[in-house]
Amino acid sequence: TKAYNKYLKDAVVYGEGCSDFVLPIEEGKIHTDEMRNMIKNHVKSLDNVDTLILGCTHFPYIKEEISNIIPDVILIESGEATSKVLDNYLNNNNLANNYENRKLVFLTTNNKEEAININQIKDVIILNN
């Protein structure tokens, strides 16, 4: 929230801790009544909010559920903005890796098969923690 306050000076910024979303998302419990109820509990205190920043890499997985519950609120994925800034930085500083033959490696604390299923990952190496 401090970073958002720094850059969104003309906006009223509220913080809402939602770490309880992480485990159900990692377990693939995305389109469930449990998840919808959790989302409803968190957003009920967000009256008059016009924009919601999904500030965790897990939250895009439940973006559709959030949008169904608060359809008039604009949802912003912070991961997209972060990746664009990083891409610009790497390219501007000649640090970008443009290798065509590369393998992606994902580190997960989750069960390997569940991580593959949730992310629809193909042809990658996943190392469990």
N, C-alpha and C positions, 0 to 999 in steps of 0.2 A: 504494500500500500504506500510506503514511503516513496518508492520510485514513481508510482503513478501520481502522487501529490506533487512531486517535483516537476513533472512534465505536463500535467493537466491542471495548471494553475487557475484557470477560469471555471473549473468543474468542481462540483461537490462530490467527493470520493468517499465511498463507504467500503469497509473491508468485511468480508464474510469468510471465516475459516471453514473449509469444506473437506478436510482431510478424511472424513468418514466415507467419502465417495470412492477413495482409491482402492480399497480391498474389493468391494463388489465389482468395480470396473475390471480389476485384474482377474477376477474370477469369472468374467464374462456375463455378469448379471446386469446387463445394460438396459434392455427393454423389459423391465419387470415392475410389478407393483411396488416392490421394496424400493427400487431406485426412484420411481416416480414420487413415492411418499417422502423419501429423503430430500429430493429436490424441492417439493412443495414446502417442507419444513424450513428450508434455507431461504427460499425466495419470499416467503410470507412477510418478512420484515423489510422487504425492499420496495416500499411504496414509492411511487413517482420516479422510478428509475427508468431512464430511456435507453441506456447502454450498459451491457454487462460484459466485462472482460474475463474471459476464461483463462485464469492465471496459472493453470497447471497443465502439464502435458497430458494428463489423463482426461481432462474435461472435454476435449473435442469428441471423445467417444460417446458422451451423453448429450452432445449439442442438440440433437434432434429431440430428445426427451425434454430438455430445458425449453427449447423453442415451442414445443407443444403446450407447455404449462404457462409460459409467458410469451405469447406470440407477438406482442407489440414491442418487445424489447429487442434492440439490436445486439447481436452476439459477436464479440470479437475474440478470435483465437490469438493469444499472445505468442504462441509458438510460430505462427506464420510471420509475424512482425520480427521476431527474434531471428528467424532463419534468413530473412531478407537483409537485416542489418549485418549478420555474420557473413553472408554471401558477398555483400558489397565490400566489407572489410577485407576478406580473403582475396577477392579479385583486385581490389585497389592496392594491396600490398604484395601482390604476386605470390600469394600463399595458397591459392586454390589448387586442389588436386584434380587434374583433368584426365586421370588415367581411365581408359575405357575398360580394361580387364581388371576389375576389382571385385572384392567380396565385401559385403556388409557384415559386420559383427554386432550383434545386440547382446547386451548384458541384462540379465533379468533376475529378480529375486523370485519370480513366479515359476510355476511348472513350465517346462519347455514347450510341451504340447499345447497348453493353454495359451501361452504367449504367441505361438504360431497361429493358433485359431483366431484369437482376438484381433491380431494385426494383419491377418491374411498374408502372412509372410511366406515367400517361396524362395528357394535357392539362397539361403543365408545361413550363417553359422550363428547359433545362439549358445552362449556360455552361461550356465547357471551360476549364481553366486554361491 
